[in-house]
Amino acid sequence: RDLLYAYRNRADIGSRIIDLINRADAISNIRIQGKWASIAPYISSGIDSNKQASQIEVISLGQNLILKNGVEFSKATWGSEKTREVFLFLVDRAPISREKVLEIFWGDKSVAQAASNFNQTIYRLRRAIGQEIIILENQECRLTPSFAITYDVAIFESKVKAALTMDKGDLRRLELLTSAVELYRGDYLANIAREWVTERRDELSTLFINAACAYADELIGLTRYAQTR
């Protein structure tokens, strides 16, 4: 970094160096590795105290709540129900191509109309949340790295998938399965009837069944039959 800064004012290569510095800064802030790694620091240790004051929590299992500092967003905050649904979709699916978002939410519109609606929705999201939450890179929608969020679905999936890779009888496996089963308070976004929701709902329901069966096996191994039932 010091070397780059020393040459950033050079007429022949200065602009390229500044571009490299900016790209390096952006990359260094990105902690997303895979679909849910943005919430990995919170799975076992809670919320990082160094994050911004405003904390967003999304609860989608058994309930449908979006909270900011423990207070639910009002309907008026979103401007429209579709804006809220797009937010829930992006929290669950990002990174995802912009084209796919346009297809799912504005497939009946022309390309120009769909793009316009998408841009307006992103603006409404930024206004509702109070910060930039979506960035567009190479026509792909990503959550902004600095966006602080806890998401029950992501935590549930991470715990189950981690547990199922462990050997039976491992107490860490039992601990993860116990926590995951408790997190699954009901169907995913049960009050929303959209194709993208029902597909995801089925996927998560199947994962829960697998977790519950594995959990029961662990309890049987410990002769905790009443709890198993």
N, C-alpha and C positions, 0 to 999 in steps of 0.2 A: 504493500500500500504506500509506504513512504517513497519508494522508487517511482511509482506511478504519479504520485502527487508532484514529485520533483520535475516531471516532464509534461505536466498537464497543460502548461502554457506554450508549449512548442507549436509553432505555426503549422508544421508539416504533419504532426501526429497528435496534437493536443485534443482535437475533437474525438478521435478514436479512443484515446486514453480516458477521457471523461465518460464516454459511453461504457467502457469496460468497468470503471469504478462504480457507475450507477447500476450496471447489471450485477456486479459482485455484491453490492449492498442489498439488492433485491433478493438474490439467491441466499445470502446469509440469513435473511429473515424468514425464509420458507422452511417450516418444519414438517410440512406435509409429505409423508412418504407412504404412498398407497392411499386407500380410500378414507381411512379413519384415523390416521396417525396424528391428525391435528388435535385430537382429544386425548392422545395417549398419556401425556403428563398428568391428566386429571383422574385416570382410571383408578389408581391406587393411592394417590397422595393428596387428592383434593385440588382445589383451585390454587394456582400460583398467586401468591400475595403480591407479586411485582406487576401484575397485569393492570390494565386500566380499571377505573372505579366501576364502570358500568359492566355488569355481568349478565349475559344472555343465557337463559336456560330454556331448552326445548324439550317438552315431554310429549311423546307420541304414543306410548304404550299404555292402553287402558284409559288414557285421557288425551286431550288435545289442547295443550297449554303452551304459550310462549310468554316467558317472564323476563322482565328487566329489573335487576336488583330485587327480585322476589315479588314484583308487582306485575300482574297480567296486563298485556297490551289491550287497549280497548279496540272495538271494531272500527271506530272512527279513525284510529291511528293509521290503519292500513289503507284507507281510501276505498278499497274493494276487497271482496273475498278472494278474488283471483290473485291479487298481490300477495296476500297471506299464503295462499297455496303454492305460489311460485317460490316463496321463501322456504317453506317446508320441503319442497322438492329439491331445491338447491342445497339446503343443509344436508339432506339425505344422499344426494347423488353427485355433488361436485367432487372432483372435476368432471365436467361433462361438456360435450360440444354445444356451442351456441345453436347450431342447426337442429340438434335434437330437442332443445328447449323450445324452439320456435315450432317444431313439428307437434310436440305434445300439447302446447297451450294455445297455439294459434294456427293449427294445421288447416283451418277453413279459410284463412286469410291469404291475400297475395303476399309475396315475399316482402314487398315494401311495407305493407300494412303490418305484417308480423314483426318486422324489424323495428318499426316505429312503436308498436305496443310493447315490445321487449324493452326498448330504451326507456320508455315512460315508466314501466314497472320497476326497473332498476333504480330510477330516480326516486320513485315512491318508497322503495325499500330503504334507500339511503336516508331519506327524510324520516321514515318511521323509526328506524333503529337508532339514528343519530350519528352514524358513521358509515364509511365506505365498507361494504361487506363483500362485494363481488368485483373481481377483476377479470378482464378479458385478455387472454394471452393466446395468440395463434388460433383465434376463433374458438377458444375453449374457456368456459366459465369456471372460475376457481374462487374459493373463499379467500378473502384477504388474510394474509398470514397473521396480522395483528388483531384479527377479529376474535374476541374472547367468548367462547361458547361451551356449554356442556350439553350433551345430547344423549338421552337415555338409550336410544336405539344403538348408537355407536358403542356405548359402554357395554351394553348387553351382548352385542355381536362379538366384541373383542374378548370379553370374558369367556363366552361359550367356546369360541374357536381356540382360545389358548388352552382351556380345560381339556378339550377333546384331543389335543396333541399329547397330553400327559398320560402316564401309565395309571392304570386302575390301582386304587389303594394309596395313591399319592395324596397327602393331606392338602396340598396346595390345590389339587384338582377339586377336592370336595369343597374347599373354601370358595373357589371361583364359581362352581356350579350353584352353591347355596346363594351366593350374591346375585348371579344371573337369573335364577328362578324367581327370586324376590323382586327383581327389576321388571320382570314381565308381568305387568299388572292387567293386561288385557290386549285385545287386538290393536294392531297398528292403525291409527287414524280411523277409528271405527265409524265416525260420523261423516266421513267424506267418501262419496261414491264416485270415484274416478278410476279409469283403467290402470293408470300408473300406481295408484294406491292399492288396489286389490291385488295386483301382481306382487307388490312388495309385502303386503299383508300375508299372503300365502307363504312367501319365502321365510318370513320371520316366524310364522306359526310352525312351520316345519322345523326350523332351527330350535324353537322352544321345546317341541316334542322330543327332539334328539337330546336336548339338555336335560329335560325331565326324566327321560329313561336312564341316562347316564347317572343322574343324581340318585335315582332310586337304586341303581346297582351299587353305588357307593354306600348308601345307607344299609342295604341288605348285608353288605360285607362287614358292616359294623354292628350287625344284629339289631338295628334300630327299626324294628318292623312297624311299629305304630306310626312313626314318622314317614316310613316308606309308603304306607297306605294313604 
